[in-house]
Amino acid sequence: MNKHKTYFNWSSGKDSALALYHLLQDEQYTVDELITTINTHYNRVSMHGLRKELLEAQTQSIGIKSSFIELPEMPDMVTYEMKMLETVVRLKTEGFTHTAFGDIFLEDLKAYREAQLAKQNISAVFPIWKRDTKELMHEFLDLGFKTIIVCANSKFFNEDFVGTVIDKNFIDNLPEGVDPCGENGEFHTFCFDGPIFKNPIEFKIGEKVYREYDNPNTDNSVCESDKYGVWYCDLIPN
C-alpha cells in the first residue's frame, strides 16, 4: 500500500504530541516533516513563546526532519497566509499530499485550514478530532507523556500555574469553564518526554512574565474585554 506523504503542523505541545503519536501508528501515512511557526523577533515559537533551541532539541529527539515558518512579531493575515502558502507550495513540490494537525473541536479553525489547503490539493488530517478532552488528557498521561505549562490566560490562572508539570490531579482541579486540553486557548504546554521521543528534553525554569494583548474578539475567544492577560514561563535549555 502506498502511504500518504504527510507533514505535521507541530506546536511543541501536548495535543501535537498525542496527535503525532496516533498518526505514527496509522499505516496510511508517513510523517516526513514537522513544521512550526517561529516569531523571528524573539526567535521563539509563535503560539506560546518557547525558545527555538528547545524546539530544535525536541524535534531532534523525535527524529523527524523539522523546518520553520518565520513570521514577524505581529504579522497581519496577508503576511501570515503568504508565508503559509510559500511553505505549502514548497512541500507540494517535494511530494507531500497530506498534512496533520492536533486540533480537537474548533470547527471554524478546521474549516479554515481545510479551505486554504484545498486550494493546493493538500488533504488535512486530524488524528484526535472530536475526542473527549478529559479522556485525551488521561490517555496522554497513561502513555507516559510529560508536559509543562508555558503560558496561561490570566482570566483563569495566576503566576503559580505556569511552570507546573501536568498530572492527573491537575485534570480534576481545573477552574470551571476551562477545557482539560486548553482547546480554547486557556493554556499552552511544552511536551518534553514520552513514547515519541528518543530521550527527554532537558531544561530549567526561567523567568515568569505577564503581558497584555488586544482581544482578537473571535467567537472562540476566552476573554470578553478589549484586553487579555497572559502569564508566560520561560524554559531555559540545560
Secondary structure as a PSIPRED ss2 file (coil, helix, strand):
# PSIPRED VFORMAT (PSIPRED V4.0)

   1 M C   1.000  0.000  0.000
   2 N C   1.000  0.000  0.000
   3 K C   1.000  0.000  0.000
   4 H E   0.000  0.000  1.000
   5 K E   0.000  0.000  1.000
   6 T E   0.000  0.000  1.000
   7 Y E   0.000  0.000  1.000
   8 F E   0.000  0.000  1.000
   9 N E   0.000  0.000  1.000
  10 W C   1.000  0.000  0.000
  11 S C   1.000  0.000  0.000
  12 S C   1.000  0.000  0.000
  13 G C   1.000  0.000  0.000
  14 K H   0.000  1.000  0.000
  15 D H   0.000  1.000  0.000
  16 S H   0.000  1.000  0.000
  17 A H   0.000  1.000  0.000
  18 L H   0.000  1.000  0.000
  19 A H   0.000  1.000  0.000
  20 L H   0.000  1.000  0.000
  21 Y H   0.000  1.000  0.000
  22 H H   0.000  1.000  0.000
  23 L H   0.000  1.000  0.000
  24 L H   0.000  1.000  0.000
  25 Q H   0.000  1.000  0.000
  26 D C   1.000  0.000  0.000
  27 E C   1.000  0.000  0.000
  28 Q C   1.000  0.000  0.000
  29 Y E   0.000  0.000  1.000
  30 T E   0.000  0.000  1.000
  31 V E   0.000  0.000  1.000
  32 D E   0.000  0.000  1.000
  33 E E   0.000  0.000  1.000
  34 L E   0.000  0.000  1.000
  35 I E   0.000  0.000  1.000
  36 T E   0.000  0.000  1.000
  37 T E   0.000  0.000  1.000
  38 I E   0.000  0.000  1.000
  39 N E   0.000  0.000  1.000
  40 T C   1.000  0.000  0.000
  41 H C   1.000  0.000  0.000
  42 Y C   1.000  0.000  0.000
  43 N C   1.000  0.000  0.000
  44 R E   0.000  0.000  1.000
  45 V E   0.000  0.000  1.000
  46 S C   1.000  0.000  0.000
  47 M C   1.000  0.000  0.000
  48 H C   1.000  0.000  0.000
  49 G C   1.000  0.000  0.000
  50 L C   1.000  0.000  0.000
  51 R E   0.000  0.000  1.000
  52 K H   0.000  1.000  0.000
  53 E H   0.000  1.000  0.000
  54 L H   0.000  1.000  0.000
  55 L H   0.000  1.000  0.000
  56 E H   0.000  1.000  0.000
  57 A H   0.000  1.000  0.000
  58 Q H   0.000  1.000  0.000
  59 T H   0.000  1.000  0.000
  60 Q H   0.000  1.000  0.000
  61 S H   0.000  1.000  0.000
  62 I H   0.000  1.000  0.000
  63 G C   1.000  0.000  0.000
  64 I C   1.000  0.000  0.000
  65 K C   1.000  0.000  0.000
  66 S E   0.000  0.000  1.000
  67 S E   0.000  0.000  1.000
  68 F E   0.000  0.000  1.000
  69 I E   0.000  0.000  1.000
  70 E E   0.000  0.000  1.000
  71 L E   0.000  0.000  1.000
  72 P C   1.000  0.000  0.000
  73 E C   1.000  0.000  0.000
  74 M C   1.000  0.000  0.000
  75 P C   1.000  0.000  0.000
  76 D C   1.000  0.000  0.000
  77 M H   0.000  1.000  0.000
  78 V H   0.000  1.000  0.000
  79 T H   0.000  1.000  0.000
  80 Y H   0.000  1.000  0.000
  81 E H   0.000  1.000  0.000
  82 M H   0.000  1.000  0.000
  83 K H   0.000  1.000  0.000
  84 M H   0.000  1.000  0.000
  85 L H   0.000  1.000  0.000
  86 E H   0.000  1.000  0.000
  87 T H   0.000  1.000  0.000
  88 V H   0.000  1.000  0.000
  89 V H   0.000  1.000  0.000
  90 R H   0.000  1.000  0.000
  91 L H   0.000  1.000  0.000
  92 K H   0.000  1.000  0.000
  93 T H   0.000  1.000  0.000
  94 E C   1.000  0.000  0.000
  95 G C   1.000  0.000  0.000
  96 F C   1.000  0.000  0.000
  97 T C   1.000  0.000  0.000
  98 H E   0.000  0.000  1.000
  99 T E   0.000  0.000  1.000
 100 A E   0.000  0.000  1.000
 101 F C   1.000  0.000  0.000
 102 G C   1.000  0.000  0.000
 103 D C   1.000  0.000  0.000
 104 I C   1.000  0.000  0.000
 105 F C   1.000  0.000  0.000
 106 L C   1.000  0.000  0.000
 107 E H   0.000  1.000  0.000
 108 D H   0.000  1.000  0.000
 109 L H   0.000  1.000  0.000
 110 K H   0.000  1.000  0.000
 111 A H   0.000  1.000  0.000
 112 Y H   0.000  1.000  0.000
 113 R H   0.000  1.000  0.000
 114 E H   0.000  1.000  0.000
 115 A H   0.000  1.000  0.000
 116 Q H   0.000  1.000  0.000
 117 L H   0.000  1.000  0.000
 118 A H   0.000  1.000  0.000
 119 K C   1.000  0.000  0.000
 120 Q C   1.000  0.000  0.000
 121 N C   1.000  0.000  0.000
 122 I C   1.000  0.000  0.000
 123 S E   0.000  0.000  1.000
 124 A E   0.000  0.000  1.000
 125 V E   0.000  0.000  1.000
 126 F C   1.000  0.000  0.000
 127 P C   1.000  0.000  0.000
 128 I C   1.000  0.000  0.000
 129 W C   1.000  0.000  0.000
 130 K C   1.000  0.000  0.000
 131 R C   1.000  0.000  0.000
 132 D C   1.000  0.000  0.000
 133 T H   0.000  1.000  0.000
 134 K H   0.000  1.000  0.000
 135 E H   0.000  1.000  0.000
 136 L H   0.000  1.000  0.000
 137 M H   0.000  1.000  0.000
 138 H H   0.000  1.000  0.000
 139 E H   0.000  1.000  0.000
 140 F H   0.000  1.000  0.000
 141 L H   0.000  1.000  0.000
 142 D H   0.000  1.000  0.000
 143 L C   1.000  0.000  0.000
 144 G C   1.000  0.000  0.000
 145 F C   1.000  0.000  0.000
 146 K E   0.000  0.000  1.000
 147 T E   0.000  0.000  1.000
 148 I E   0.000  0.000  1.000
 149 I E   0.000  0.000  1.000
 150 V E   0.000  0.000  1.000
 151 C E   0.000  0.000  1.000
 152 A E   0.000  0.000  1.000
 153 N E   0.000  0.000  1.000
 154 S C   1.000  0.000  0.000
 155 K C   1.000  0.000  0.000
 156 F C   1.000  0.000  0.000
 157 F C   1.000  0.000  0.000
 158 N C   1.000  0.000  0.000
 159 E C   1.000  0.000  0.000
 160 D C   1.000  0.000  0.000
 161 F C   1.000  0.000  0.000
 162 V C   1.000  0.000  0.000
 163 G C   1.000  0.000  0.000
 164 T C   1.000  0.000  0.000
 165 V E   0.000  0.000  1.000
 166 I C   1.000  0.000  0.000
 167 D C   1.000  0.000  0.000
 168 K H   0.000  1.000  0.000
 169 N H   0.000  1.000  0.000
 170 F H   0.000  1.000  0.000
 171 I H   0.000  1.000  0.000
 172 D H   0.000  1.000  0.000
 173 N C   1.000  0.000  0.000
 174 L C   1.000  0.000  0.000
 175 P C   1.000  0.000  0.000
 176 E C   1.000  0.000  0.000
 177 G C   1.000  0.000  0.000
 178 V C   1.000  0.000  0.000
 179 D C   1.000  0.000  0.000
 180 P C   1.000  0.000  0.000
 181 C C   1.000  0.000  0.000
 182 G C   1.000  0.000  0.000
 183 E C   1.000  0.000  0.000
 184 N C   1.000  0.000  0.000
 185 G C   1.000  0.000  0.000
 186 E C   1.000  0.000  0.000
 187 F E   0.000  0.000  1.000
 188 H E   0.000  0.000  1.000
 189 T E   0.000  0.000  1.000
 190 F E   0.000  0.000  1.000
 191 C E   0.000  0.000  1.000
 192 F E   0.000  0.000  1.000
 193 D E   0.000  0.000  1.000
 194 G C   1.000  0.000  0.000
 195 P C   1.000  0.000  0.000
 196 I C   1.000  0.000  0.000
 197 F C   1.000  0.000  0.000
 198 K C   1.000  0.000  0.000
 199 N C   1.000  0.000  0.000
 200 P C   1.000  0.000  0.000
 201 I C   1.000  0.000  0.000
 202 E C   1.000  0.000  0.000
 203 F E   0.000  0.000  1.000
 204 K E   0.000  0.000  1.000
 205 I E   0.000  0.000  1.000
 206 G E   0.000  0.000  1.000
 207 E E   0.000  0.000  1.000
 208 K E   0.000  0.000  1.000
 209 V E   0.000  0.000  1.000
 210 Y E   0.000  0.000  1.000
 211 R E   0.000  0.000  1.000
 212 E E   0.000  0.000  1.000
 213 Y E   0.000  0.000  1.000
 214 D E   0.000  0.000  1.000
 215 N C   1.000  0.000  0.000
 216 P C   1.000  0.000  0.000
 217 N C   1.000  0.000  0.000
 218 T C   1.000  0.000  0.000
 219 D C   1.000  0.000  0.000
 220 N C   1.000  0.000  0.000
 221 S C   1.000  0.000  0.000
 222 V C   1.000  0.000  0.000
 223 C C   1.000  0.000  0.000
 224 E C   1.000  0.000  0.000
 225 S C   1.000  0.000  0.000
 226 D C   1.000  0.000  0.000
 227 K E   0.000  0.000  1.000
 228 Y E   0.000  0.000  1.000
 229 G E   0.000  0.000  1.000
 230 V E   0.000  0.000  1.000
 231 W E   0.000  0.000  1.000
 232 Y E   0.000  0.000  1.000
 233 C E   0.000  0.000  1.000
 234 D E   0.000  0.000  1.000
 235 L E   0.000  0.000  1.000
 236 I E   0.000  0.000  1.000
 237 P E   0.000  0.000  1.000
 238 N C   1.000  0.000  0.000
